[in-house]
Amino acid sequence: MSETLDAPAGWREFVVDDAFQIHNGPLFLADPFDGTDEEPLRLGFRVAEKHCGFPGMCHGGMIAMVLDNALGRSVQKACGVDGAPTISLQVDYLSAAKLGEWIESRVRVLRKTRSLAFVDATLVGSKGIVAKASGIFKLASQAAA
């Protein structure tokens, strides 16, 4: 079966130097996107065969990876840091994401302290919410070397 991993109009490939993401992607970034402090960006992907565990259903590990990326990248952008390692990630799976379906994030940056950011998100598909997550991320030090 030939896979089409294209994105809808208004999305561009999110290119990063990350072997894991390259292997499991591609992920896409909403562009243009009128981000806010609360939701600085949106990530999305099209469910491909390589993302499926149970035939035709996106594997939970892929869902968790996309949520982790959407949350972490949103923290980086909202907080102006180069890195934001995951301290805690809680994922709840609400419905199946099916082969060929377009899935995209909705993130909320809830609270920022000097060293931590607290965020939550949903992944939304054609029939509603696929998964929700909450996370705590460490803010990388901005001190000069």
Contacts in CASP RR format, 6 or more apart in sequence:
PFRMAT RR
TARGET T0000
AUTHOR 0000-0000-0000
METHOD contacts of the structure
MODEL  1
MSETLDAPAGWREFVVDDAFQIHNGPLFLADPFDGTDEEPLRLGFRVAEK
HCGFPGMCHGGMIAMVLDNALGRSVQKACGVDGAPTISLQVDYLSAAKLG
EWIESRVRVLRKTRSLAFVDATLVGSKGIVAKASGIFKLASQAAA
1 49 0 8 1.000
3 48 0 8 1.000
3 49 0 8 1.000
3 50 0 8 1.000
4 46 0 8 1.000
4 100 0 8 1.000
5 25 0 8 1.000
5 26 0 8 1.000
5 45 0 8 1.000
5 46 0 8 1.000
5 48 0 8 1.000
6 46 0 8 1.000
7 13 0 8 1.000
7 28 0 8 1.000
7 44 0 8 1.000
7 46 0 8 1.000
7 102 0 8 1.000
8 102 0 8 1.000
10 30 0 8 1.000
10 31 0 8 1.000
10 32 0 8 1.000
11 28 0 8 1.000
11 29 0 8 1.000
11 30 0 8 1.000
11 31 0 8 1.000
11 44 0 8 1.000
12 28 0 8 1.000
12 29 0 8 1.000
12 31 0 8 1.000
13 26 0 8 1.000
13 27 0 8 1.000
13 28 0 8 1.000
13 29 0 8 1.000
14 26 0 8 1.000
14 27 0 8 1.000
14 28 0 8 1.000
14 29 0 8 1.000
14 43 0 8 1.000
16 22 0 8 1.000
20 65 0 8 1.000
21 27 0 8 1.000
21 65 0 8 1.000
21 69 0 8 1.000
24 50 0 8 1.000
24 51 0 8 1.000
24 62 0 8 1.000
24 65 0 8 1.000
25 45 0 8 1.000
26 45 0 8 1.000
27 43 0 8 1.000
27 44 0 8 1.000
27 45 0 8 1.000
27 66 0 8 1.000
27 69 0 8 1.000
28 43 0 8 1.000
28 44 0 8 1.000
28 45 0 8 1.000
29 41 0 8 1.000
29 42 0 8 1.000
29 43 0 8 1.000
29 44 0 8 1.000
30 41 0 8 1.000
30 42 0 8 1.000
30 43 0 8 1.000
30 44 0 8 1.000
30 104 0 8 1.000
33 41 0 8 1.000
33 42 0 8 1.000
35 41 0 8 1.000
37 78 0 8 1.000
37 109 0 8 1.000
38 78 0 8 1.000
38 108 0 8 1.000
38 109 0 8 1.000
39 74 0 8 1.000
39 106 0 8 1.000
39 107 0 8 1.000
39 108 0 8 1.000
39 109 0 8 1.000
40 74 0 8 1.000
40 77 0 8 1.000
40 78 0 8 1.000
40 107 0 8 1.000
40 109 0 8 1.000
41 70 0 8 1.000
41 73 0 8 1.000
41 74 0 8 1.000
41 77 0 8 1.000
41 107 0 8 1.000
42 70 0 8 1.000
42 104 0 8 1.000
42 105 0 8 1.000
42 106 0 8 1.000
42 107 0 8 1.000
43 66 0 8 1.000
43 69 0 8 1.000
43 70 0 8 1.000
43 73 0 8 1.000
43 104 0 8 1.000
43 105 0 8 1.000
44 66 0 8 1.000
44 70 0 8 1.000
44 102 0 8 1.000
44 103 0 8 1.000
44 104 0 8 1.000
44 105 0 8 1.000
45 51 0 8 1.000
45 66 0 8 1.000
45 102 0 8 1.000
45 103 0 8 1.000
45 104 0 8 1.000
46 100 0 8 1.000
46 101 0 8 1.000
46 102 0 8 1.000
46 103 0 8 1.000
47 56 0 8 1.000
47 58 0 8 1.000
47 62 0 8 1.000
47 97 0 8 1.000
47 98 0 8 1.000
47 99 0 8 1.000
47 100 0 8 1.000
47 101 0 8 1.000
47 103 0 8 1.000
48 99 0 8 1.000
48 100 0 8 1.000
49 56 0 8 1.000
49 99 0 8 1.000
51 58 0 8 1.000
51 59 0 8 1.000
51 62 0 8 1.000
52 58 0 8 1.000
52 59 0 8 1.000
52 99 0 8 1.000
53 59 0 8 1.000
56 98 0 8 1.000
56 99 0 8 1.000
57 96 0 8 1.000
57 97 0 8 1.000
57 98 0 8 1.000
57 99 0 8 1.000
58 96 0 8 1.000
58 97 0 8 1.000
58 98 0 8 1.000
58 99 0 8 1.000
58 101 0 8 1.000
58 103 0 8 1.000
58 130 0 8 1.000
60 91 0 8 1.000
60 93 0 8 1.000
60 131 0 8 1.000
63 91 0 8 1.000
63 93 0 8 1.000
63 97 0 8 1.000
63 103 0 8 1.000
63 123 0 8 1.000
63 130 0 8 1.000
63 131 0 8 1.000
64 89 0 8 1.000
64 91 0 8 1.000
64 131 0 8 1.000
64 133 0 8 1.000
66 103 0 8 1.000
66 105 0 8 1.000
66 123 0 8 1.000
67 89 0 8 1.000
67 91 0 8 1.000
67 105 0 8 1.000
67 121 0 8 1.000
67 123 0 8 1.000
67 131 0 8 1.000
67 133 0 8 1.000
68 86 0 8 1.000
68 89 0 8 1.000
68 133 0 8 1.000
70 105 0 8 1.000
70 107 0 8 1.000
70 121 0 8 1.000
70 123 0 8 1.000
71 86 0 8 1.000
71 89 0 8 1.000
71 107 0 8 1.000
71 119 0 8 1.000
71 120 0 8 1.000
71 121 0 8 1.000
71 133 0 8 1.000
71 135 0 8 1.000
71 137 0 8 1.000
72 84 0 8 1.000
72 86 0 8 1.000
72 119 0 8 1.000
72 137 0 8 1.000
74 107 0 8 1.000
74 109 0 8 1.000
74 119 0 8 1.000
74 121 0 8 1.000
75 81 0 8 1.000
75 84 0 8 1.000
75 109 0 8 1.000
75 117 0 8 1.000
75 119 0 8 1.000
75 137 0 8 1.000
75 139 0 8 1.000
76 82 0 8 1.000
76 83 0 8 1.000
76 84 0 8 1.000
78 109 0 8 1.000
78 112 0 8 1.000
78 117 0 8 1.000
79 112 0 8 1.000
79 117 0 8 1.000
79 139 0 8 1.000
80 142 0 8 1.000
81 139 0 8 1.000
81 140 0 8 1.000
81 142 0 8 1.000
82 140 0 8 1.000
83 139 0 8 1.000
83 140 0 8 1.000
84 117 0 8 1.000
84 137 0 8 1.000
84 138 0 8 1.000
84 139 0 8 1.000
84 140 0 8 1.000
85 137 0 8 1.000
85 138 0 8 1.000
85 140 0 8 1.000
86 135 0 8 1.000
86 136 0 8 1.000
86 137 0 8 1.000
87 116 0 8 1.000
87 135 0 8 1.000
87 136 0 8 1.000
87 137 0 8 1.000
87 138 0 8 1.000
88 135 0 8 1.000
88 136 0 8 1.000
89 133 0 8 1.000
89 134 0 8 1.000
89 135 0 8 1.000
90 133 0 8 1.000
90 134 0 8 1.000
90 135 0 8 1.000
91 131 0 8 1.000
91 132 0 8 1.000
91 133 0 8 1.000
92 131 0 8 1.000
92 132 0 8 1.000
92 133 0 8 1.000
93 130 0 8 1.000
93 131 0 8 1.000
94 129 0 8 1.000
94 130 0 8 1.000
94 131 0 8 1.000
94 132 0 8 1.000
95 127 0 8 1.000
95 128 0 8 1.000
95 129 0 8 1.000
95 130 0 8 1.000
96 130 0 8 1.000
97 103 0 8 1.000
97 123 0 8 1.000
97 125 0 8 1.000
97 130 0 8 1.000
101 125 0 8 1.000
101 126 0 8 1.000
102 125 0 8 1.000
102 126 0 8 1.000
103 123 0 8 1.000
103 124 0 8 1.000
103 125 0 8 1.000
103 130 0 8 1.000
104 123 0 8 1.000
104 124 0 8 1.000
104 125 0 8 1.000
105 121 0 8 1.000
105 122 0 8 1.000
105 123 0 8 1.000
105 124 0 8 1.000
106 121 0 8 1.000
106 122 0 8 1.000
106 123 0 8 1.000
106 124 0 8 1.000
107 119 0 8 1.000
107 120 0 8 1.000
107 121 0 8 1.000
108 119 0 8 1.000
108 120 0 8 1.000
108 121 0 8 1.000
109 117 0 8 1.000
109 118 0 8 1.000
109 119 0 8 1.000
110 118 0 8 1.000
110 119 0 8 1.000
110 120 0 8 1.000
111 117 0 8 1.000
111 118 0 8 1.000
112 118 0 8 1.000
112 139 0 8 1.000
114 139 0 8 1.000
115 138 0 8 1.000
115 139 0 8 1.000
116 136 0 8 1.000
116 137 0 8 1.000
116 138 0 8 1.000
116 139 0 8 1.000
117 136 0 8 1.000
117 137 0 8 1.000
117 139 0 8 1.000
118 134 0 8 1.000
118 135 0 8 1.000
118 136 0 8 1.000
119 134 0 8 1.000
119 135 0 8 1.000
119 136 0 8 1.000
119 137 0 8 1.000
120 132 0 8 1.000
120 133 0 8 1.000
120 134 0 8 1.000
120 135 0 8 1.000
121 132 0 8 1.000
121 133 0 8 1.000
121 134 0 8 1.000
122 129 0 8 1.000
122 130 0 8 1.000
122 131 0 8 1.000
122 132 0 8 1.000
122 133 0 8 1.000
123 129 0 8 1.000
123 130 0 8 1.000
123 131 0 8 1.000
123 132 0 8 1.000
124 130 0 8 1.000
END
